Amino acid sequence: MYRPPRFDMPQQDLCWEIMEQESFATLVSSGATEAAGGAFPTASHVPLYLERDRGERGTLFGHLASPNPHCALLEAGPALAVFSGPHAYVSPRYYERTDLVPTWNYVAVHAYGTPRILHGAEQKRAVLRELSARYEPAGGWSPDQLPEGRLEAMLKGIVAFELPIDRLEGKAKLSQDKASPDFTGAERALAASDDPLARATAAWMLRLRRD
């Protein structure tokens, strides 16, 4: 990911925070499948959860449907998981200067590693349980509530995997290159927006401001 120094977000804890808040990721493998025409990388949109204490940079877990051709590529080589954080259009109207142009502010994290398929039934159950626990309200649904035999049947229809993170890149492009009056104008305009993504972007602008 292109990361000019002023937009680099090297703090691992901030990268982890984005990965946990924006956990519906895009998983990309470099190998091509027949479904992709044999010439393009393969991508799947999938929720991933992070275990921070598994490895130096953490480990991601998730699963794909067994018929997904992407499953055949999981262990074939490195993969990239893309997490898109808050983002917003920034209008030149927000600035004090009159010679600036539109831009887009955003936060994003790229996690690289080689996935490993989890073949054991209990490992697959653990992934399903943890995914449900992370997204269900307190006291919510669990896969263990399925009728007897139903969970075992469903496990045959998924491929669970872990992705130990070998490289982690964070980028926060949040108007750090703008003079203070222009930065403040953009931040205040986004903070007053009806769009919750714009307001979240404004909060990150203040959090990572570099004067």
C-alpha positions in Angstrom: 0.0 0.0 0.0 1.3 3.4 -0.9 2.0 5.2 2.4 3.7 8.6 2.2 5.4 9.2 5.6 2.9 11.8 6.7 0.0 9.4 6.1 1.7 6.3 7.5 0.0 4.7 10.5 2.7 2.3 11.9 1.1 1.8 15.4 0.1 -1.8 15.6 -2.6 -1.1 18.2 -4.3 1.3 15.9 -4.1 -1.2 13.0 -5.7 -3.8 15.3 -8.4 -1.4 16.3 -9.4 -0.8 12.7 -9.3 -4.5 12.0 -11.7 -5.2 14.9 -14.0 -2.3 14.2 -14.2 -2.9 10.4 -13.9 -6.7 10.4 -15.8 -7.4 7.2 -12.7 -7.6 5.0 -11.7 -8.3 1.4 -9.4 -11.4 1.3 -7.2 -11.5 -1.8 -5.1 -14.4 -3.1 -2.6 -13.9 -5.9 -3.5 -17.2 -7.6 -6.1 -17.3 -10.3 -9.0 -19.6 -10.6 -11.1 -20.8 -13.5 -13.9 -18.6 -12.2 -11.6 -15.6 -12.5 -10.8 -16.5 -16.1 -7.3 -17.8 -15.2 -5.7 -14.4 -15.3 -6.7 -12.3 -12.3 -6.2 -12.5 -8.5 -9.1 -14.0 -6.5 -11.0 -12.0 -3.9 -13.7 -12.9 -1.3 -15.6 -10.7 1.0 -15.6 -12.3 4.4 -15.8 -11.4 8.2 -12.5 -12.0 9.9 -11.8 -11.9 13.6 -8.4 -11.1 15.1 -6.6 -12.8 18.0 -4.0 -10.3 19.1 -2.0 -12.6 21.2 -1.5 -15.2 18.5 1.9 -14.3 17.0 3.9 -11.1 16.9 1.3 -9.3 14.8 -1.8 -11.4 15.6 -3.7 -14.0 13.7 -6.9 -13.7 11.7 -9.6 -16.4 11.5 -12.5 -16.9 9.2 -14.2 -19.3 6.8 -15.4 -19.7 3.2 -18.1 -21.8 1.7 -16.7 -25.0 0.5 -17.8 -24.5 -3.2 -15.9 -21.2 -3.3 -13.0 -21.7 -5.8 -11.0 -19.4 -3.5 -10.6 -22.3 -1.0 -8.2 -24.0 -3.4 -5.8 -21.0 -3.2 -5.8 -20.5 0.6 -2.6 -22.4 1.2 -1.1 -21.8 -2.2 0.8 -18.7 -1.2 0.5 -15.3 0.6 -2.8 -13.5 0.9 -3.9 -10.0 1.6 -6.7 -9.0 3.9 -7.9 -5.4 3.4 -9.8 -3.6 6.1 -11.4 -0.3 5.1 -12.0 2.1 8.0 -13.9 5.4 8.1 -13.7 7.5 4.9 -15.2 10.7 3.6 -15.1 13.1 0.6 -13.5 16.4 1.5 -14.7 19.5 -0.5 -12.5 22.5 -1.2 -15.3 24.6 0.2 -14.1 23.4 3.7 -10.7 25.1 3.3 -9.6 28.6 4.0 -7.3 28.6 1.0 -9.0 29.0 -2.4 -6.4 27.1 -4.5 -7.0 23.6 -3.1 -8.8 20.7 -4.7 -11.2 17.9 -3.6 -9.7 14.8 -1.9 -10.8 11.8 0.1 -9.8 11.2 3.7 -9.7 7.6 4.9 -8.1 5.0 7.2 -7.2 1.5 5.9 -5.2 -1.5 7.0 -3.5 -4.3 5.0 -2.6 -7.5 6.7 -0.4 -10.0 4.8 0.3 -13.7 5.5 -0.2 -17.2 4.2 -3.5 -18.8 5.3 -3.6 -22.3 6.8 -6.7 -24.5 6.5 -8.2 -25.7 9.8 -9.2 -29.3 9.1 -10.3 -30.5 12.6 -14.1 -30.4 13.3 -13.5 -28.8 16.7 -11.3 -26.1 15.2 -14.0 -25.3 12.7 -16.6 -25.2 15.5 -14.4 -22.8 17.4 -14.2 -20.4 14.5 -18.0 -20.4 14.1 -18.5 -19.9 17.8 -16.1 -17.0 18.0 -17.5 -15.3 14.9 -21.0 -15.5 16.4 -19.8 -14.4 19.8 -18.1 -11.3 18.4 -21.2 -10.1 16.5 -24.2 -11.3 18.5 -25.6 -9.2 21.3 -24.8 -10.3 24.8 -26.6 -13.6 25.5 -27.3 -14.0 21.8 -27.3 -16.9 19.4 -24.6 -19.6 19.3 -24.0 -22.4 16.8 -24.4 -24.8 19.7 -28.1 -24.0 19.8 -28.7 -25.7 16.5 -30.6 -29.0 16.6 -28.4 -32.1 17.1 -26.6 -33.0 13.9 -27.3 -29.7 12.1 -24.0 -28.1 13.1 -22.0 -31.2 12.1 -23.7 -31.1 8.7 -23.0 -27.4 8.2 -19.3 -27.9 9.1 -18.9 -30.0 6.0 -20.0 -27.0 3.9 -17.3 -24.6 5.1 -13.5 -24.3 4.9 -12.2 -22.6 8.1 -8.7 -21.0 8.1 -6.3 -19.0 10.1 -4.0 -16.3 8.7 -0.9 -15.5 10.8 0.0 -11.9 10.0 3.5 -11.6 8.7 3.2 -7.9 7.7 0.9 -5.2 8.8 0.4 -1.8 7.1 -1.7 1.0 8.2 -2.6 4.3 6.4 -4.4 7.3 7.8 -4.8 9.9 5.1 -6.5 12.6 7.2 -5.5 16.1 5.9 -2.2 16.0 7.8 -0.7 17.8 4.8 -2.9 20.8 5.2 -2.2 24.0 7.1 -4.0 24.3 10.5 -6.9 26.6 9.3 -7.6 24.2 6.3 -7.4 21.1 8.5 -9.7 22.7 11.0 -12.2 23.7 8.4 -12.3 20.1 6.9 -12.5 18.5 10.3 -15.4 20.7 11.5 -17.4 20.2 8.3 -17.1 16.4 8.5 -17.9 16.5 12.2 -21.1 18.3 11.4 -22.2 16.0 8.6 -25.3 13.8 8.6 -23.1 11.0 7.4 -21.8 8.8 10.3 -18.8 7.8 8.2 -17.9 11.5 7.8 -18.2 12.1 11.5 -16.1 9.0 12.3 -13.5 10.3 9.8 -13.4 13.7 11.6 -12.9 11.9 15.0 -9.8 10.1 13.5 -8.6 13.4 12.1 -8.5 14.9 15.6 -7.0 11.7 17.1 -4.1 11.5 14.6 -3.5 15.2 14.0 0.1 16.1 13.4 0.9 19.8 13.8 
